[in-house]
Amino acid sequence: MDKINGAIFKQMLISGCNNLNNRKKEVDSLNVFPVPDGDTGTNMSLTFNNGISEVNKSGSESLSVIAKTLSRGLLMGARGNSGVILSQIFRGFQQSVGDQEELDVQAFNAALLNGSKRAYKAVMRPVEGTILTVIRESSDNANAYLEQNPEISVNEYMEVLCTEAKASLNRTPELLPILKEARVVDSGGSGLLSILEGFRAYLEGNPITESSAGTVAEAPVKASGYRTEFILDLSEQGVNMFKEEKFRNSLGRLGESITVILDNDQVRVRLNTVSPGEVLNLGQRYGEFKRIQVDNLNEELQPSIIDTVVKPEEPQKEFGIITVAAGKGLVKLFTDYRADVVVSGGQTMNPSTEDFVSAIRRINARHIFILPNNSNIIMAAQQAAHVTEDKDIIVLPTKSIPQGLNACIAFNPDNDTDTNKQEMEEAVGRIKTGQITYAVRDTVVEGREIHNGDYMGLLEKDIVLTDTDKVQAACRLIDEMCDDESEIITLFQGSDASDEECEAVQQYIDEHYDVDVDVQNGEQPVYCFMIGVE
């Protein structure tokens, strides 16, 4: 093959997306820290599926249109740092493609090189040994081969590209010691390789289909997480594509208690799932949503991931606050501290760029502060700020719930924007964050042996202790966090901690520290205790 047109590129994308979908659990498992998130593969899969959904809805086979539509879909669907970087790779790719309707090998290679440059520019402090390294080294080395062999076909080029990407991925542990210690390669780079290998498979005449590539189909998820309901108006293309049995089977891999009602060109769906984002991406392939509702079954939250209820227009105010949290208690706390919208999400479910854009649209304010409260959510929030043109969006890079709450407390509606930003940042800097969660596998991190089921104490981003008892782990972590200058300890009780366990930790604080203690039932998942120390 000498050139890639729109029809070919579209099928390459679908094959790449299917390969990533099939391998996402494998990519998730490469997470260095054995915490119950491991969401890189899931985030990249959700991001890429959103791009493919937009491409399918466009119905176009124009290369320039497909590249532009894909870029926009990835941009808005980006979740987590890996998803944002992936969206930037294909944004740079699209910028290089421009109005071209066919790409020869040189043009395709130039587009990938530009994608690599764009991704690096999007990251404030690029780290080698990550997806950034894999896209840079693979495109650079493929370019060097192309310069020596300018007559190669697209198929040969793709073979070289994938070989170089795999070699680069295998070198990532040498660049990041933490990967070497955990005996894994970089998860984001692995996700990117899955996409590129899907491209190659299509060009070789063996396109990857869903649940193929030698993977074992997953058992239905025993979901207790989110009740997800939507009404979908099928597009003209969706009517032709939609097959109810296949759709039900796809939903069956994502959840349980499934109801699907097809009424002419409208589909009504209801199911319980731990991955509502994946369910919505699946539905979006076939048309436009008329109504969406997502409820947290464990915490009985009001719908907060997507709220399509149209509220009366309120007078414009000076400031608004958007924050991210999971847990009924945390949602109430943030609301009490002036948050206008609490986007449902956190460690196990990173909101997308579109989730933040939707939240921004719900607030009629001149200046809006966004508090991501997780290091893996900051880039998506910043991307939402970048695509919003009619409002002043200020993203404070809060990395934890205690930091976000401190920022909200420091906010003063009578101050100007700069003063608020400064005082909120100072409040974030005054608090230490500790968290207790559990290990999901045996591993070694920075010389510390960790066993499956152990409770781990995290101080900021570092694992500082392990214990077989959650209360003991929390008390030891408090000892690590407190010093003579500590004045306030805030203890957030998670959904996995009993009242008796929380009272035991509070009693330990009272007996050992002369500080003010504030205990809140955050009901947050994943972390049985979160601790803020000022």
Secondary structure, 3 states (H helix, E strand, C coil): CCEEEHHHHHHHHHHHHHHHHHHHHHHHCCCCCCCCCCCHHHHHHHHHHHHHHHHHHHCCCCHHHHHHHHHHHHHHHCEHHHHHHHHHHHHHHHHHHCCCCEEEHHHHHHHHHHHHHHHHHHCCCCCCCCHHHHHHHHHHHHHHHHHHCCCCCHHHHHHHHHHHHHHHHHHHHHHCHHHHHHCCCCHHHHHHHHHHHHHHHHHCCCCCCCCCCCCCCCCCCCCCCEEEEEEEEECHHHHHHCCHHHHHHHHHCCEEEEEEEEECCEEEEEEEECCHHHHHHHHHCCEEEEEEEEEECCCCCCCCCCCCCCCCCCCCEEEEEEEEECCHHHHHHHHHCCCCEEEECCCCCCCEHHHHHHHHHCCCEEEEEEECCCCCCHHHHHHHHHHCCCCEEEECCCCCHHHHHHHHHHCCCCCCHHHHHHHHHHHHHCCEEEEEEECCCCEEECCEEECCCCEEEEECCEEEEEECCHHHHHHHHHHHHCCCCCCEEEEEEECCCCHHHHHHHHHHHHHHCCCEEEEEEEEECCCCEEEEEC
